[in-house]
Amino acid sequence: MAAGRSIPEAQQKIVDENFIGGVNANDREKMELCLKKGADVNARWPAWSNRTALMIATARGREDTLAFLLSRNPDLFLKDSDGKTVFDIVGEISDTATRKKINLLLLSALPDANPAAPEASPEESVTLKEDFTVLKPISLQPKKGGGSFQL
């Protein structure tokens, strides 16, 4: 629920259900409005193993929705009815590239335990096409009188 304000239980139920619907439909406008009206960023969807909005966005592979939810500081360690956290659910994503991106988003949301650890600068972590030299194949000719090759 929003910053310490109490809303009627009926309103809480409506905004939480609509918030989950917005997450499921990838509807940013609906999610924002529901949060403004008091939706809980950790709202759950009983029809899907009591998963949270964050778990649903993760399972659906929705990076933009996930980034939006992470900006609202959800609880990353809640468990669904099967005992899975969002970090377990990321492993269910079949597309390798999407799974990697979402896993990095989730890991980035964790608090830093070692603030002195160096971060890779963008220029060190990116490989450009210009960094490689392509060599043309050559044919090797046997050396006269021996078993070695000569260029």
URTA-V644136 format. One record per residue. N is the residue number from 1. PHI is phi in radians with two decimals (999 if undefined). OMEGA is omega in whole degrees, 0 to 359 (none if undefined). D_CENTER is the distance of its C-alpha to the mean C-alpha in Angstrom with 1 decimal. Layout:
N|PHI|OMEGA|D_CENTER, N|PHI|OMEGA|D_CENTER
This chain:
1|999|185|23.3, 2|-1.25|177|23.9, 3|-0.11|170|25.6, 4|1.29|179|28.3, 5|-1.52|180|29.8, 6|-1.74|176|31.0, 7|-2.11|180|31.0, 8|-1.02|182|32.9, 9|-0.97|180|31.5, 10|-1.10|178|32.0, 11|-1.16|180|30.0, 12|-1.01|180|27.1, 13|-1.09|181|27.0, 14|-1.13|183|27.1, 15|-1.22|177|24.4, 16|-1.14|180|22.0, 17|-1.10|179|22.7, 18|-1.22|176|22.3, 19|-1.09|177|19.0, 20|-1.06|177|17.6, 21|-1.06|177|19.3, 22|-1.13|177|17.7, 23|-1.12|182|14.2, 24|-1.09|181|15.3, 25|-1.59|182|17.1, 26|1.04|183|14.5, 27|-1.81|184|17.4, 28|-1.06|181|16.5, 29|-1.05|180|20.2, 30|-1.16|179|20.7, 31|-1.07|181|17.8, 32|-1.08|180|19.3, 33|-1.12|180|22.8, 34|-1.10|178|22.1, 35|-1.11|178|20.6, 36|-1.08|182|23.7, 37|-1.51|173|25.9, 38|1.97|179|24.6, 39|-1.06|178|21.7, 40|-1.53|180|20.0, 41|-1.04|178|16.2, 42|-1.73|179|16.3, 43|-1.00|183|18.4, 44|-2.02|177|18.5, 45|-1.95|183|19.3, 46|-1.03|182|22.3, 47|-1.23|180|22.5, 48|-2.21|176|19.3, 49|0.94|178|19.9, 50|1.05|180|19.6, 51|-1.32|177|15.8, 52|-1.43|177|14.4, 53|-0.98|180|12.9, 54|-1.09|179|9.5, 55|-1.14|180|10.1, 56|-1.16|179|11.3, 57|-1.06|179|8.6, 58|-1.15|182|6.3, 59|-1.07|180|9.6, 60|-1.45|179|10.3, 61|1.26|184|7.5, 62|-1.66|184|7.7, 63|-1.07|182|5.7, 64|-1.16|177|8.8, 65|-1.16|179|9.3, 66|-1.08|179|6.2, 67|-1.08|177|7.3, 68|-1.07|181|10.7, 69|-1.12|180|10.4, 70|-1.11|178|9.2, 71|-1.20|180|12.3, 72|-1.73|177|14.4, 73|0.98|177|13.9, 74|-1.29|176|13.3, 75|-1.38|183|14.4, 76|-1.39|188|11.6, 77|-1.97|176|14.5, 78|-1.15|180|16.0, 79|-2.04|175|16.9, 80|-1.47|182|17.6, 81|-1.10|179|21.1, 82|-1.61|179|20.4, 83|1.43|181|19.4, 84|-1.64|172|15.8, 85|-1.69|178|13.1, 86|-1.06|179|9.4, 87|-1.26|173|9.4, 88|-1.31|184|12.0, 89|-1.17|179|10.5, 90|-1.03|178|7.5, 91|-1.20|179|10.8, 92|-1.48|181|12.2, 93|-1.28|185|10.3, 94|-1.35|181|13.3, 95|-1.34|185|12.3, 96|-1.05|182|11.8, 97|-1.13|179|10.5, 98|-1.14|179|7.7, 99|-1.02|180|7.0, 100|-1.13|181|7.4, 101|-1.08|182|5.3, 102|-1.20|178|1.9, 103|-1.06|178|4.6, 104|-1.14|176|5.8, 105|-1.06|181|4.1, 106|-1.15|179|5.1, 107|-1.10|179|8.1, 108|-1.12|181|9.0, 109|-1.39|178|9.4, 110|-1.24|177|11.9, 111|-1.17|178|15.5, 112|-1.22|177|17.2, 113|-1.70|181|19.7, 114|-2.35|184|21.4, 115|-1.07|181|21.7, 116|-1.44|181|24.2, 117|-1.12|181|21.8, 118|-1.25|175|21.9, 119|-1.82|178|19.0, 120|-1.23|177|19.2, 121|-1.36|183|20.6, 122|-0.97|182|19.4, 123|-1.23|178|22.8, 124|-1.47|187|22.6, 125|-1.75|181|19.3, 126|-1.89|176|20.1, 127|-1.85|181|22.7, 128|-1.78|179|24.9, 129|-0.99|181|27.2, 130|-1.17|181|30.1, 131|-1.34|184|29.3, 132|-1.99|174|30.7, 133|-1.99|180|34.4, 134|-1.69|179|35.2, 135|-1.71|178|38.5, 136|-1.43|179|40.8, 137|-1.16|177|42.0, 138|-2.15|177|45.6, 139|-1.80|181|48.1, 140|-1.74|179|49.9, 141|-1.87|178|53.6, 142|-1.11|179|55.4, 143|-1.34|181|57.6, 144|-1.16|173|61.3, 145|1.38|182|62.8, 146|-2.50|182|59.7, 147|-1.68|181|56.5, 148|-1.72|182|54.1, 149|-1.81|180|52.6, 150|-2.20|179|53.4, 151|-1.44|none|51.3
